[in-house]
Amino acid sequence: NYLTPDGEWYTKDHFKNTTVGSSYEYSNIGAALTAYIVEIAQKKPYSEYVRQTIFEPLNMINTNWDFEPPRNPKNEAIPYLNNGDQCPKYSFSTYADGAIRSSGAELQKYLIEMIQGANRKGTLISQNSYKTMFDQILDIDESDGIGIFWFVQKRLNDRFHQGSGAGITTVVSFNPRDQLGVVIICNHETDNEKQSTAYVAIWKALIKYRKLLTKDKMH
């Protein structure tokens, strides 16, 4: 509907008039298209493929998609909108760009695997594939570059990805050299000043502690 000329939502404005690999623009639809390619290649739903190749090998037993029943409903956080209202449950067809229900403890398992992968010790994919994923492919601006779905922070050499949706704000970040990372999951949007200030304060505190840990490792 979105990408093919006879689709209901198709328009040429969905595409950039640039050579492949010569420019960058964030695209949730691009993530969904990548997932669709995986479905064609693997002959199974993307959600099932991810569960079999990522969640299960990493023992992320309580992690699943938001269109599936929660594994432990009593432990599920309630998401909130900017106005303080509880966010209704929702899902979307481009769910590959997000929509995973998880916890800090289980995302930690994923983050550890990513750190190991960046140091050529990962187990989920080949070491060459990890290198391709984490190496900078394009410049975005003076501060950041981009690999395969991972941003490259040039000054600190961090790898990170962040995102938000209705009732949720998240970030995952790590430094391959220091082998330290952080995960933030907020069950609230951060689009107003008060929420944004609190979110930034949490982020700065985590970076502060990471620097202290790095200093300990150096000594």
C-alpha positions as CSV (number, residue, x, y, z in Angstrom):
1,N,0.0,0.0,0.0
2,Y,2.8,2.4,0.8
3,L,5.7,1.4,-1.5
4,T,4.3,0.0,-4.7
5,P,2.9,2.3,-7.5
6,D,-0.6,0.8,-7.3
7,G,-0.8,1.0,-3.5
8,E,-3.5,3.0,-1.7
9,W,-1.0,5.2,0.1
10,Y,1.7,5.4,-2.6
11,T,3.3,8.6,-3.6
12,K,6.7,9.5,-5.1
13,D,7.3,11.7,-2.1
14,H,8.0,8.6,-0.1
15,F,11.3,8.2,-2.0
16,K,14.5,10.3,-2.1
17,N,15.9,11.5,-5.4
18,T,19.5,10.5,-4.5
19,T,21.8,7.6,-5.2
20,V,21.6,4.7,-2.8
21,G,24.2,5.1,-0.1
22,S,24.9,8.8,-0.8
23,S,22.5,10.3,1.8
24,Y,20.7,9.5,5.0
25,E,17.2,10.0,6.4
26,Y,15.6,8.2,9.3
27,S,12.9,5.9,8.1
28,N,10.5,3.7,10.1
29,I,9.2,2.4,6.8
30,G,12.7,1.4,5.9
31,A,12.8,-0.8,9.0
32,A,9.5,-2.3,8.0
33,L,10.7,-3.0,4.5
34,T,13.8,-4.7,5.8
35,A,11.6,-6.9,8.0
36,Y,9.5,-7.8,5.0
37,I,12.6,-8.8,3.1
38,V,13.5,-11.1,6.1
39,E,10.0,-12.6,5.9
40,I,10.4,-13.4,2.2
41,A,13.9,-14.9,2.7
42,Q,13.0,-16.9,5.8
43,K,9.4,-17.8,4.8
44,K,8.0,-17.0,8.2
45,P,6.7,-13.9,10.0
46,Y,9.3,-11.5,11.2
47,S,8.1,-11.6,14.8
48,E,8.6,-15.4,14.8
49,Y,12.1,-15.1,13.2
50,V,13.2,-12.6,15.8
51,R,11.8,-14.7,18.6
52,Q,13.7,-17.8,17.3
53,T,17.0,-16.1,16.5
54,I,17.3,-13.4,19.2
55,F,14.9,-13.7,22.1
56,E,15.2,-17.5,22.7
57,P,19.0,-17.8,22.3
58,L,19.5,-14.9,24.7
59,N,16.9,-16.3,27.2
60,M,14.7,-13.2,26.9
61,I,11.8,-15.3,28.1
62,N,9.5,-12.4,29.0
63,T,10.1,-10.3,25.8
64,N,7.5,-10.4,23.0
65,W,5.6,-8.1,20.7
66,D,2.9,-5.6,21.8
67,F,0.3,-7.4,19.5
68,E,0.8,-10.6,21.5
69,P,-0.5,-11.3,25.0
70,P,2.0,-10.2,27.7
71,R,3.9,-13.0,29.3
72,N,3.4,-11.6,32.8
73,P,0.4,-9.2,32.7
74,K,0.8,-8.2,36.4
75,N,4.4,-7.0,35.7
76,E,3.4,-4.8,32.7
77,A,4.0,-1.1,33.1
78,I,1.2,1.3,32.2
79,P,2.2,3.8,29.5
80,Y,1.1,7.4,29.8
81,L,0.5,10.2,27.3
82,N,1.8,13.8,27.6
83,N,-1.4,14.9,29.3
84,G,-1.1,12.3,32.0
85,D,-3.8,10.0,30.6
86,Q,-3.2,6.3,30.4
87,C,-2.2,5.3,26.8
88,P,-4.7,2.9,25.1
89,K,-3.2,-0.4,23.9
90,Y,-2.2,-0.2,20.3
91,S,0.0,-1.9,17.6
92,F,1.0,-1.0,14.1
93,S,1.8,-2.7,10.8
94,T,5.4,-1.3,10.8
95,Y,6.1,-3.0,14.2
96,A,9.6,-3.9,13.1
97,D,10.6,-0.3,13.9
98,G,9.7,-0.8,17.6
99,A,6.7,-2.4,19.5
100,I,8.8,-4.9,21.5
101,R,7.5,-5.4,25.1
102,S,10.5,-6.1,27.3
103,S,12.2,-5.0,30.6
104,G,15.5,-3.4,31.6
105,A,16.8,-6.8,32.9
106,E,16.1,-8.6,29.6
107,L,17.3,-5.7,27.3
108,Q,20.5,-5.9,29.3
109,K,21.0,-9.4,27.9
110,Y,20.6,-8.0,24.4
111,L,22.9,-5.1,25.2
112,I,25.6,-7.5,26.4
113,E,25.4,-9.4,23.2
114,M,25.7,-6.2,21.2
115,I,28.8,-5.2,23.2
116,Q,30.3,-8.6,22.6
117,G,29.4,-8.4,18.9
118,A,31.1,-5.1,18.5
119,N,34.2,-6.7,20.0
120,R,33.9,-9.7,17.6
121,K,32.8,-12.1,20.3
122,G,29.0,-12.2,19.5
123,T,27.1,-15.4,19.1
124,L,23.9,-14.4,17.2
125,I,25.4,-13.5,13.8
126,S,28.8,-13.8,12.2
127,Q,31.6,-11.5,13.3
128,N,31.8,-9.9,9.8
129,S,28.1,-9.2,10.0
130,Y,28.6,-7.5,13.4
131,K,31.4,-5.4,11.9
132,T,29.1,-4.3,9.0
133,M,26.3,-3.4,11.4
134,F,28.4,-1.3,13.8
135,D,30.9,0.4,11.4
136,Q,30.0,3.8,10.2
137,I,28.6,3.8,6.6
138,L,27.5,7.4,6.2
139,D,27.9,10.7,7.9
140,I,24.7,12.3,9.3
141,D,26.2,15.5,10.7
142,E,29.2,16.7,12.7
143,S,28.2,14.6,15.7
144,D,26.8,11.4,14.4
145,G,27.2,8.8,11.7
146,I,25.1,5.7,10.9
147,G,25.8,2.0,10.5
148,I,23.1,-0.6,10.0
149,F,20.3,0.7,12.2
150,W,22.9,1.8,14.8
151,F,24.0,5.4,15.2
152,V,27.8,6.1,15.7
153,Q,28.5,9.0,18.1
154,K,31.8,10.3,16.7
155,R,33.2,12.1,19.7
156,L,32.8,9.2,22.2
157,N,32.6,6.4,19.6
158,D,29.4,5.2,21.2
159,R,26.8,3.1,19.4
160,F,23.2,3.9,20.1
161,H,19.6,3.8,19.1
162,Q,16.7,5.7,20.6
163,G,13.1,6.0,19.8
164,S,9.7,7.0,21.1
165,G,6.0,6.4,20.5
166,A,2.7,6.9,22.2
167,G,3.4,6.3,25.9
168,I,7.0,5.2,25.6
169,T,10.6,6.6,25.3
170,T,13.7,4.4,25.1
171,V,17.4,4.5,24.4
172,V,20.1,1.8,24.2
173,S,23.8,3.0,24.1
174,F,27.2,1.4,24.6
175,N,30.9,2.0,24.0
176,P,32.7,-0.9,22.3
177,R,36.0,0.0,23.8
178,D,34.9,0.5,27.4
179,Q,32.4,-2.4,27.1
180,L,29.9,-0.4,29.1
181,G,26.3,0.6,28.1
182,V,23.0,2.0,29.3
183,V,19.4,1.2,28.8
184,I,16.6,3.6,29.5
185,I,12.9,2.6,29.3
186,C,10.3,5.3,30.1
187,N,6.6,4.4,30.3
188,H,5.8,8.0,29.4
189,E,6.3,10.4,26.5
190,T,8.9,13.1,26.8
191,D,7.5,15.8,24.5
192,N,6.8,18.4,27.1
193,E,9.4,20.4,29.1
194,K,9.0,18.8,32.5
195,Q,9.2,15.3,31.1
196,S,12.1,16.1,28.8
197,T,14.0,17.7,31.7
198,A,13.6,14.6,33.8
199,Y,14.6,12.3,31.0
200,V,17.8,14.3,30.3
201,A,18.6,14.3,34.0
202,I,18.4,10.5,34.1
203,W,20.6,10.2,31.0
204,K,23.2,12.5,32.4
205,A,23.3,10.6,35.7
206,L,23.8,7.3,33.8
207,I,26.6,8.8,31.7
208,K,28.2,10.1,35.0
209,Y,28.2,6.7,36.5
210,R,29.5,5.1,33.3
211,K,32.4,7.5,33.4
212,L,33.1,6.5,37.0
213,L,33.0,2.8,36.0
214,T,35.4,3.5,33.1
215,K,37.8,5.2,35.5
216,D,37.7,2.2,37.8
217,K,38.4,-0.2,34.9
218,M,41.4,2.0,33.9
219,H,42.8,1.7,37.4
